[in-house]
Amino acid sequence: MEQTYDIAVAACPSYDENEVAGALQTLLEATGGLDFVKPGMTIALKTNLVSGAAPEKAVCTHPAVLTALTKWLIDRGASVIIGDSPGGPFSPAVMKHVYKVSGLQTAEAAGAKLNENCAQTAASFPEGKIMKQITYTSWLSEADAVIGVCKLKTHGMMTYSGNVKNFFGAIPGTMKLEYHYRFPKHEDFADMLVDINEFLKPAFYITDAVVGMEGNGPTAGTPRQVGALLASKDPYALDEICARMIGLDPMTVPTIAAAKMRGLGAENPAIFGDWQAFAVPDYQKVTKMKDITFSGYIPKFLMPVVTKLLQARPQVKSSECIGCRKCHDICPARAISMTAEGKAGRPVIDRSQCIRCFCCQEFCPKGAMKVKRSALARFINLL
């Protein structure tokens, strides 16, 4: 195949080993997406495991897709590690259970290592729009490249769960709950997800749309036959095609809208295959996005308390501050004043006025304004 395409779509009627392998081969030939793989490399497959579920429930990426991809990579001399950080505690014992119920023994038998490294890595990301500092699962750093392998699903909070949303699983376990309270607006939550993808820069993305999930996704919906695998180096354009396949206006998906606002995602991608042949017009969609902070599941009288206990706040690290006053000038709530300590003033935050917008962190040229996590959030993260 001479031409390479931005996005490839291949028919895959079932999870039969030969059908999945054939569809995967078509995707790779059409996109040239894994031409970079060389002998001796370690490739991380970031799958979607949520909290673990049997393959037939269409909650998690199907093991047949991960197994076929593992075999392809090992045949080319690479080592493969598969993992995710589901919601809830993130520990080796929990992960062993999740891998078992999700059927990943087949991928392990094919030569993949199932990740049990539950360490965390904190990194600075000044290029981020809303995430200037990111704490992520360390196992992703063990690889030479990361490939996202997601499941096509509806999502109660974000309308659609696909390639970009899959990388929320890079945030360690219970820290995810903290992020829900730190970014309570759908738009901000979407920007956070885009930032994670821009920080990690996965080399390739694959969507398992053989059987998707419709209705009350991402865990309580209903399996729905779609019959395709899709792939691309561009997660934003790929998510847009996937959204269209299930009858969604892409601009109603917060992650797609957030990416477009930044100019991310090919406007007119070259597509191999006819995605419209796999369109499901009557796919049951989410008609109204749920609250990011799980307010429907927590008694109203407790919400202010829970929010206060889990919300992070900005805090200056004086040793890194240069007293440039950027935070003071940009603060929309006028909650920052400058002291006269040393040669240059240092910011002081009036907590009663702070609205936790983190504009001060976003515009700090030296990264001196940090995200201060609450004691409860730090404790939960130890579980």
Summary of the structure (lengths in Angstrom):
residues: 383
radius of gyration: 21.5
end to end distance: 50.0
largest distance: 70.6
contacts: 1317
relative contact order: 0.14
helix: 37%
strand: 21%
